[in-house]
């Protein structure tokens, strides 16, 4: 960590920068020390789909949300994303993304569609009967 990335020595007090790795920020610093979503929040499944609310981007401009929150909002602005896709695209650990998403959900910047539990999915036998019925038409 002796190099600032421009060939010269690192400026005084730049211990949070590494020439090869870039800025070094620990995940707990991004989430304010939190390791889990808020007390009332549910745990986000990796395949849960995240979409922006209608006024999210307009409100984000006037909000005091952090840069990582804004990154997640930007990633969702073009299309609905899964939690796993957001973590990969933002280059953040999934645990951090879950905490940040709980903040955004609480502030109503995003809407989350959770996957259907396997117990609530239709029985395979019923689906086969529907397919057979459609083929008979």
N, C-alpha and C positions, 0 to 999 in steps of 0.2 A: 504494500500500500504506500509505496514511496513515490508513485507516479500519478500525476493528475490527469493522464490521458493525452496530454498535448506534448509530451516529450520532456517537459520540465518537472521539477520537484513539485510535490503536492503542496498546495497552500496551507498555511498554518491553520490548524483546527479542522482540516478536511478528512478526519478519520472515518467519515461516513461515505467515502468514495473509494472505489477500487478501480484502477485503470482497466483491468480485464473484465471485471464483473459489473462495473457501473455503480450506480447508487446502491448502497447497502441499507435496507430498512428491514428490520425484523417484523415478522407477521403480527406479533402482539402490539407493535407500535402502530400498525395500520388500523387495528381494531380498537385501539385505546385500552389494551390489556385484556379485552374480553376474548374468551375462547369458545363461547357458545352464544347462540342467538338469545334475545331477551327472554325474560321469565315466561311470558305468555305466548312466545313464538313456537311454532312447530319446527321440527327439523326438516330441512329441505332435502328431498330425494335427489339423487344425481340426475334423474331424467325428468324432474319437475320442469315445466316450461315457464319462462319468465317473459312478460310482455310489459311494455310501458302503459301507464294510464294516459288518458287523452291529453291531459295538461302537464304531464311530467316534465318535459323539456323546458317549457315556459317557466314553471315554478322552480326548476333546478337553477336557472339563471339568477334567481333572487334568493336562493337558499344558501345556507352556510355548510352544505355537505362537502365532504372531502374529495380530493382528486380521484381516489379509488372508486368512490361512489359514482362520480361523474363518468369514469371510464366504463363502469358497468351499464350506466344509462346509455352511453354512446353506443355500446355494443348491441343493446336492445333496440336502438332507434330504427334500424333497417329491417329487422325481422325478429321474430320470437326466438329465444335461445334457451337451451337447457342449462341447468346449473353447471354441468360438466363442461359444456362448450364455453360458458362464461369464464370459468376458472382457467381453461386452457388459453383462451384468447387474451385474457387480462394478465396471464402469466402470474397468477396468484394461487396459493394453496386453496383447496376446496373448503377447508374449515374457515378460512378468512372470507371467502366469497359468501359462505352461508351467513356469517355474522353481518357482513355488509348488506346482503339482501334482506335480512330481517330488519335492518334500519330503514331501507328503502320501502319495504312493505308496510312497516309501521307508519311511515310518513306518507303513504299512499302514492308513491312514485311508480310502483310496479304492481302488477297483478300476477299471481302465481297459480298455475294449473297443476295440481298434483296428480300423479298417475293413479289410475284405478287399481285398488288392491286386488290381487289375484282371486280372492274369495268372492268378489263381486263381478268377475268376468263371466260371460255366458258359458255354459257347459259346451264342450266340443261336440257332443252328440246333437245338441240343438242346432249348432251352426251347420253341421253336416246335413241335417234334415232341411234346413233353409236352402242350402246350396242345391240339394237334390230336387227340392220343389221348384227352384228357379230354372234348373236344367229341364224339368218336365214341361215348362211353359214353352 
